[in-house]
């Protein structure tokens, strides 16, 4: 009988009691326990089973689930008598930051304190016991939404002490999605305040806590040690490039194909692989994202499930505000090519605007990129990663993000492309100036006002052209041809039908040019002198079928001329 798919169910107890579709990952319990690491940080992309695995650990170890071994009957962990005896024998503190997405530091702080209070409420029976003295009971009752920072920092350590005395056993601490507030802090501008608050809490909870048996933290990113883990030298970090626990988060290909057989979808394996495969953890390849697979099994049709399951604002923001080099590398990714980057997997959010590799690190951690090859540079001691977009689903997500950049001027933008294809220069000028007025601000990093620096608009525009014209042209930018590097080249896929196009961008130089017409002439002259058409003619495009355009910028004004 085909099992029921429980979309979004992350409660292990519910999955087992209601006999929902489940792929057995319980050997993770054994492997983690036998590794005996004090504190483990595991990073995986969103919707990869982190929360379900943390729920599984809680139901397995927690004293509150003693005698409920039926939850694990028929699963791999229950085959081992040693682990059957271990089930339900430890006090467990479980907390999740997955929903901490407030837009201000004050709101986030209160949300975290409210969650800590909720954890305390689960153990309020301690107030009726003789294990706490009167002062400790007062401290217990003083835990609240409005508690002081020092109280919040020590709160989980303090509760660990109480539970350790009550049960005469040290506590297992599970913190799920620890970095969700960090990402919101970066996006909303309260990074420094949150780092100070969480650093103290993590140190007290996981480092200087003699009442903790072991701890696990999960998240999407490995936030830099200098930011919040500076005192945690007992931290075992497992990232997407680590071999540890590689098979326990996400679905392996053999697991996916078995599920497709169960649901009568055997003939769709190739299509499912193209859309949802591509993730790799350590040396383990061909890992599929569970969210898309579960939705596909439930609905039986290909869609962009994972990328639509939550906001991709940060990924879009990083590309949108990225440098010229970032956007050029992203052009390669959209064309199905690879990029090679030296990556430090420790992510410093406050360096995302200044360090090129930090952006690629966070996109890799988020599951948007996959590692093709990893090599150590012997001279520098740095790891270099060859990466590409993960799969078809991720490609379509970025295509949609780029289209959204121009959403407020979509009509004008589409009209501009139509005018470009028709070689209607007058219309191109009208539409391009309208587009510039409404979209310049989207590509402003905050360091240079957009009306003085068109670079971010220009490179966003290039990516937009790539998306809109992908069925007719191969678009490249800043590549060598002739005696220099052109700005934009559109190579027609069907040269018998479409012309080749070369575009050169120039900003008005007030020291050398009086007006935009001088600037645009300089752009066209550069195309001719540098013989940029060489790359097109080498590919069989006749010279008479190559159009050349100069784009001159002055603030938000644009002048276009062609020849």
C-alpha positions in Angstrom: 0.0 0.0 0.0 1.4 3.4 -1.0 2.2 5.5 2.1 0.7 8.9 2.8 2.9 12.0 2.2 2.7 14.4 5.1 3.8 17.7 3.5 5.6 19.9 6.0 5.4 17.5 8.9 8.6 17.9 11.0 7.4 16.0 14.1 9.0 12.6 14.3 6.3 11.3 16.6 3.5 12.3 14.3 5.3 10.8 11.3 5.6 7.5 13.0 2.2 7.3 14.7 0.3 8.3 11.6 2.5 6.0 9.4 3.5 8.8 7.1 6.0 8.4 4.3 9.5 8.3 6.0 13.0 7.4 4.8 14.9 5.8 7.6 17.6 8.1 8.9 17.9 6.7 12.4 21.5 5.5 11.9 22.3 9.1 12.4 21.6 8.6 16.1 24.2 5.8 16.4 26.8 7.6 14.3 26.4 10.9 16.3 26.5 9.1 19.7 29.5 7.0 18.9 31.5 10.0 17.6 31.2 11.5 21.2 31.7 15.1 20.2 30.8 17.7 22.8 29.0 20.1 20.6 28.3 19.5 16.9 27.3 22.2 14.4 25.7 20.7 11.3 24.9 23.0 8.3 22.6 22.0 5.5 20.3 23.9 3.1 16.8 24.7 4.2 14.2 21.9 3.9 16.8 19.1 4.1 15.5 17.3 7.2 17.3 19.2 9.9 14.3 19.8 12.0 12.9 16.3 11.6 16.2 14.8 12.6 16.4 17.0 15.7 12.8 15.9 16.5 14.0 12.3 16.1 16.9 12.8 18.4 14.6 14.4 21.1 12.1 11.5 20.9 14.9 9.0 21.1 16.9 10.4 24.0 14.4 12.3 26.1 13.2 10.9 29.4 9.8 12.4 28.6 9.6 9.7 25.8 10.8 6.8 28.0 8.8 3.6 27.2 7.8 4.9 23.7 10.2 2.7 21.8 7.4 1.8 19.4 8.2 5.0 17.6 11.5 3.4 16.5 10.3 -0.2 15.9 11.1 -1.4 12.4 13.8 1.2 12.0 17.5 0.5 11.8 18.4 1.9 15.2 16.0 -0.5 16.9 17.9 -3.5 15.6 20.7 -2.7 18.1 20.0 -3.8 21.7 22.5 -1.3 23.1 20.4 1.6 21.6 17.1 0.1 22.6 18.3 0.4 26.2 19.5 4.0 25.6 16.1 5.2 24.4 14.4 7.6 26.8 17.2 7.9 29.3 18.4 11.6 29.1 16.9 15.0 30.0 16.7 17.0 26.7 16.5 20.7 26.1 15.1 21.4 22.6 14.7 24.9 21.1 14.3 26.1 17.6 15.1 29.6 16.1 13.5 28.6 12.8 10.7 31.2 13.2 12.7 34.0 14.6 12.4 36.4 11.6 11.5 39.7 13.2 12.8 42.9 11.5 14.3 44.7 14.6 16.7 43.7 17.2 14.3 44.5 20.0 11.6 42.2 18.5 14.1 39.4 18.0 15.5 39.6 21.5 12.0 39.4 22.9 11.1 36.5 20.7 14.2 34.5 21.8 13.4 35.3 25.5 9.8 34.2 25.0 11.0 30.9 23.5 13.3 30.3 26.5 10.4 31.0 28.8 8.4 28.4 26.9 11.2 25.8 27.5 11.1 26.6 31.2 7.4 26.2 31.3 7.8 22.5 30.2 9.8 21.9 33.4 7.8 23.9 35.8 7.4 20.8 38.0 10.9 21.6 39.2 9.3 24.5 41.3 7.4 21.9 43.3 10.5 19.8 44.0 13.0 19.9 46.7 15.9 20.1 44.3 15.7 23.9 44.1 16.2 26.3 47.0 14.1 29.4 47.4 16.5 31.7 45.6 16.7 29.3 42.6 12.9 29.1 42.5 12.9 32.9 42.3 15.4 32.9 39.5 13.3 30.2 37.7 10.2 32.4 38.0 12.1 35.5 36.9 12.8 34.1 33.4 10.6 36.2 31.2 10.3 38.1 27.9 11.8 41.2 29.6 14.7 39.5 31.4 18.1 41.2 31.4 20.7 40.2 28.9 22.8 38.4 31.6 19.8 36.4 32.7 19.0 35.4 29.1 22.6 34.4 28.5 22.7 32.0 31.5 19.1 30.8 31.3 19.7 27.5 29.4 22.8 26.7 31.5 20.8 27.4 34.6 18.0 25.1 33.5 20.6 22.4 32.6 21.8 22.6 36.2 18.3 22.1 37.6 17.5 19.1 35.3 20.9 17.5 35.9 20.2 17.5 39.7 16.6 16.4 39.3 17.4 13.4 37.1 21.0 12.9 38.3 22.0 12.9 34.6 23.6 15.5 32.4 21.5 17.2 29.7 21.4 16.9 25.9 20.8 20.3 24.3 19.4 20.6 20.8 19.3 24.1 19.0 17.7 24.0 15.6 18.2 26.6 12.9 20.5 28.7 15.1 21.4 31.1 12.3 18.0 32.2 11.1 18.1 35.3 13.3 21.6 36.0 12.0 20.4 36.1 8.4 17.5 38.4 9.4 19.9 40.6 11.3 22.1 41.0 8.2 19.2 41.8 5.9 17.5 44.2 8.4 20.6 46.0 9.8 21.0 44.9 13.4 23.9 42.4 13.1 26.2 43.8 15.8 23.5 43.9 18.5 22.4 40.3 17.8 25.9 39.0 17.7 26.7 40.4 21.1 23.5 38.9 22.6 23.9 35.4 21.1 27.6 35.1 21.6 27.1 35.3 25.4 24.2 32.8 25.3 26.0 30.3 23.1 29.2 30.5 25.3 27.2 29.9 28.5 25.0 27.2 27.0 27.6 25.1 25.1 31.0 26.0 26.4 31.0 26.7 30.1 28.1 24.4 30.9 29.3 21.5 33.1 25.7 20.1 33.1 25.6 19.4 29.4 26.2 15.8 28.2 26.3 16.8 24.5 24.8 19.4 22.2 23.8 19.8 18.5 23.2 23.0 16.6 21.9 23.0 13.1 21.7 25.8 10.6 22.2 26.7 7.0 25.5 28.6 7.3 28.6 28.3 9.4 28.7 31.8 10.9 32.4 32.8 11.5 34.0 31.8 14.7 35.0 35.4 15.3 31.4 36.5 15.2 29.6 34.2 17.7 31.8 31.2 18.4 35.0 32.8 19.5 34.9 31.0 22.9 33.6 27.7 21.6 36.8 25.6 21.0 34.8 22.4 21.6 32.8 22.8 18.5 32.8 20.1 15.8 31.7 21.7 12.6 30.1 19.6 9.8 29.4 21.6 6.6 28.1 20.6 3.2 31.7 19.8 2.2 32.3 17.5 5.2 32.0 13.7 4.9 30.5 13.3 8.4 26.7 12.5 8.4 26.6 13.0 4.6 23.8 10.5 4.0 21.4 11.6 6.8 20.2 15.0 5.5 18.5 14.9 2.1 17.4 11.8 0.1 20.0 9.6 -1.7 19.4 8.7 -5.3 18.6 5.1 -4.5 16.1 6.2 -1.9 14.4 8.6 -4.4 14.2 5.9 -7.1 12.8 3.4 -4.7 10.1 5.9 -3.7 9.3 6.6 -7.4 8.8 2.9 -7.9 6.5 2.8 -4.9 4.3 5.6 -6.2 4.2 4.2 -9.8 6.5 6.9 -11.2 9.4 4.8 -12.3 9.4 6.2 -15.8 10.0 9.8 -14.5 13.4 9.1 -12.9 15.4 11.0 -15.5 13.2 14.1 -15.4 13.2 14.1 -11.5 17.0 13.8 -11.6 17.4 16.9 -13.8 15.1 19.0 -11.7 15.9 17.9 -8.1 19.3 16.2 -8.0 22.6 17.9 -7.8 23.3 18.4 -4.1 26.5 16.9 -2.7 27.7 16.6 0.9 31.3 15.7 1.3 32.1 12.9 -1.1 28.5 11.8 -1.3 27.0 12.9 -4.6 23.5 12.6 -6.1 21.6 13.9 -3.1 18.0 15.2 -3.7 16.2 17.9 -1.7 13.4 16.2 0.3 10.9 19.0 0.0 10.7 18.8 -3.8 10.7 15.0 -3.8 7.9 14.8 -1.2 5.8 17.3 -3.1 6.4 15.6 -6.4 5.4 12.2 -5.0 2.3 13.8 -3.5 1.2 15.7 -6.7 2.9 13.8 -9.4 4.0 16.8 -11.5 7.2 18.7 -11.9 7.2 22.2 -10.3 9.7 24.5 -8.5 8.7 23.3 -5.0 11.9 23.8 -3.0 12.8 27.3 -4.3 9.2 28.5 -3.7 9.0 27.0 -0.1 10.4 30.2 1.5 12.0 33.5 0.7 15.1 33.6 -1.5 15.6 37.3 -0.7 19.1 37.0 0.6 20.3 35.0 -2.5 18.8 37.6 -4.8 20.2 40.5 -2.7 23.7 39.1 -2.8 23.7 38.9 -6.6 21.8 42.1 -7.1 24.2 44.2 -5.0 27.3 42.2 -6.1 30.3 43.7 -7.8 30.9 43.7 -11.5 33.0 40.5 -11.1 30.2 38.7 -9.2 27.7 39.4 -11.9 30.0 38.3 -14.6 30.6 35.0 -12.8 26.9 34.7 -12.4 26.5 35.1 -16.2 28.7 32.0 -16.6 26.5 30.1 -14.1 23.3 31.0 -16.0 25.0 29.7 -19.2 25.5 26.3 -17.6 29.2 26.9 -17.0 31.3 26.5 -13.9 33.2 29.0 -11.8 36.3 28.4 -9.7 36.4 30.2 -6.3 38.6 30.0 -3.2 36.1 29.6 -0.4 36.2 30.0 3.3 33.2 28.2 4.7 33.2 30.4 7.8 30.7 33.2 6.8 31.1 36.7 8.0 27.9 38.4 7.2 29.4 41.9 7.7 31.9 41.1 4.9 29.3 40.0 2.3 29.6 43.4 0.5 33.4 43.5 0.5 34.5 39.9 0.1 33.7 38.2 -3.2 34.2 34.6 -1.9 31.9 35.3 1.1 28.9 35.6 -1.3 29.7 32.3 -3.1 30.2 30.7 0.3 26.7 31.6 1.4 25.2 30.5 -1.9 27.0 27.2 -1.6 25.8 26.7 2.0 22.3 27.6 0.9 22.2 24.8 -1.7 22.1 27.1 -4.7 25.5 25.9 -5.9 27.0 22.4 -6.1 30.7 21.4 -5.9 32.1 19.8 -9.0 35.7 19.6 -7.8 37.6 20.7 -4.8 41.4 21.2 -4.9 44.0 22.5 -2.3 46.4 25.1 -3.6 49.7 24.0 -2.1 51.2 27.5 -2.1 48.4 29.4 -0.5 46.9 26.6 1.5 43.5 27.6 0.4 40.8 25.3 -1.0 39.5 26.1 -4.5 36.0 25.0 -5.5 34.7 24.4 -9.0 31.0 25.0 -8.8 27.9 25.3 -10.9 24.2 25.9 -10.3 22.7 22.9 -8.5 19.9 21.9 -10.9 17.0 23.0 -13.1 14.9 24.2 -10.2 17.6 26.5 -8.9 18.3 27.9 -12.4 14.6 28.8 -12.8 14.6 30.5 -9.4 17.5 32.8 -10.3 15.9 33.5 -13.7 12.7 34.6 -11.9 14.7 36.8 -9.4 16.4 38.6 -12.3 13.0 39.2 -14.0 11.7 40.6 -10.8 14.5 43.2 -10.7 12.7 44.8 -13.6 9.2 44.1 -12.5 8.3 47.8 -11.9 9.4 48.6 -15.5 8.5 45.3 -17.1 6.5 46.8 -19.9 9.2 49.3 -20.8 11.9 46.6 -20.4 10.1 44.2 -22.8 9.4 47.1 -25.2 13.2 48.0 -25.1 14.1 44.4 -26.0 11.6 44.5 -28.8 13.1 47.8 -30.1 16.6 46.3 -29.8 15.6 43.3 -31.9 14.0 45.6 -34.5 17.0 48.1 -34.5 14.6 50.9 -33.6 17.1 53.3 -32.0 14.6 56.0 -31.3 12.3 53.6 -29.3 15.4 52.2 -27.6 16.3 55.6 -26.2 12.7 56.2 -25.0 12.3 52.9 -23.3 15.9 52.6 -21.9 15.6 56.0 -20.1 12.3 54.9 -18.6 13.8 51.6 -17.4 16.8 53.5 -15.9 14.6 55.8 -13.9 12.7 53.0 -12.3 15.5 50.4 -11.8 18.7 52.3 -11.1 18.1 52.3 -7.3 17.7 48.5 -7.3 21.4 48.1 -8.0 22.8 50.6 -5.5 25.1 49.1 -2.9 24.8 52.2 -0.7 28.4 53.2 -1.3 27.9 55.2 -4.5 24.7 56.9 -5.4 23.1 55.3 -8.4 22.7 58.5 -10.4 26.5 58.8 -10.4 27.5 55.1 -10.9 25.6 53.0 -13.5 27.8 49.9 -13.0 25.2 48.0 -10.9 22.4 48.8 -13.3 24.5 47.9 -16.3 25.4 44.4 -15.0 21.9 43.8 -13.8 20.7 44.8 -17.2 23.1 42.3 -18.8 21.7 39.5 -16.7 18.2 40.6 -17.6 19.0 40.5 -21.3 20.5 37.0 -20.8 17.2 35.7 -19.3 14.9 37.4 -21.8 16.9 36.5 -25.0 18.1 33.0 -24.0 16.1 31.4 -26.7 17.7 33.5 -29.5 21.1 34.6 -28.4 24.2 33.6 -26.4 25.0 36.6 -24.3 28.5 37.3 -23.0 30.1 40.3 -21.4 33.6 41.7 -20.7 35.3 39.1 -22.9 38.3 39.5 -25.1 37.8 40.1 -28.8 40.1 41.8 -31.3 42.3 44.2 -29.4 40.3 44.6 -26.2 37.4 43.5 -24.0 33.9 44.4 -25.2 31.1 45.1 -22.7 28.2 43.1 -24.2 28.0 40.7 -27.1 24.9 38.9 -28.4 25.7 36.0 -30.6 22.7 34.8 -32.6 21.8 31.2 -32.3 20.2 31.5 -35.7 22.5 33.9 -37.7 20.4 33.5 -40.8 17.5 35.1 -38.9 19.0 37.4 -36.3 21.9 40.0 -36.4 24.9 39.9 -34.1 24.9 42.7 -31.5 27.8 44.5 -29.8 27.1 47.1 -27.0 29.6 49.4 -25.4 28.8 51.4 -22.2 30.5 54.6 -21.3 30.0 57.2 -18.6 30.2 60.9 -19.4 33.7 62.1 -18.6 33.3 65.9 -17.9 37.0 66.5 -18.4 37.0 65.1 -21.9 33.4 65.3 -23.1 30.9 68.2 -23.2 27.8 66.2 -23.6 26.4 62.6 -24.0 26.6 62.7 -27.8 30.4 63.0 -27.4 30.4 60.0 -25.0 28.4 57.8 -27.2 30.6 58.6 -30.2 33.6 57.6 -28.1 31.9 54.3 -27.3 31.2 53.5 -31.0 34.7 54.5 -31.9 36.1 52.1 -29.4 34.1 49.2 -30.9 35.6 49.9 -34.3 39.2 50.6 -33.1 39.3 47.5 -30.9 37.7 45.3 -33.6 35.3 43.8 -31.2 33.4 42.1 -34.1 36.2 39.6 -34.4 34.6 37.1 -32.1 31.4 37.2 -34.0 32.9 36.9 -37.5 35.0 34.0 -36.3 31.8 32.2 -35.5 30.4 32.8 -39.0 28.4 36.0 -38.5 28.8 38.2 -41.6 30.1 41.7 -40.9 27.1 43.2 -42.6 24.9 41.4 -40.0 26.7 42.8 -37.0 25.0 45.8 -35.3 27.0 48.1 -32.9 25.5 50.3 -30.2 27.0 52.9 -27.9 25.3 53.5 -24.6 26.3 56.8 -22.9 25.4 57.5 -19.2 25.1 60.7 -17.3 23.4 60.2 -14.0 20.0 58.5 -14.9 20.1 59.8 -18.4 21.0 57.5 -21.2 21.8 58.2 -24.9 21.9 55.3 -27.4 23.3 55.5 -30.9 24.2 52.7 -33.4 25.9 51.9 -36.6 
